[in-house]
């Protein structure tokens, strides 16, 4: 039996117990800064490299706009005097049985940008809205 890589089109986003449908999720990236160091008495004539602080990309979620569905804007409107509602998110890539295969867990996310789609008189497309999230951590769990 052949083994194939996982398709990326069947996924689920869960934020604060609410499951929302999205057409696209981007920005599931993490990076570790490199610290270079060399002390003057080192017998090696080069710097050593050590892991430093981690950085996380902003995550963008896109979906079709539905009349009366204001979840993005309700969350966005929780901003008040340097406070905002933070949420943990779980993004799951699903298999044919709708079970998680790869899971991204996002810690302490909050929206820093909400975007409505472009309007175009001669287009035959769905209106897409998106939300950009900043967060304080991303872990990845790849199942067996």
Protein Blocks (a to p, Z undefined) as FASTA:
>chain_A
ZZddddfkbccddeehiacddfbdehiacdddddddddfklcbfcdcddddddddddddd
dddddehiaklmmmmmmggghiacddddddddddfkopafbdcddehiacfbdcdddddf
kbccddddddddddfbdcddddZZ
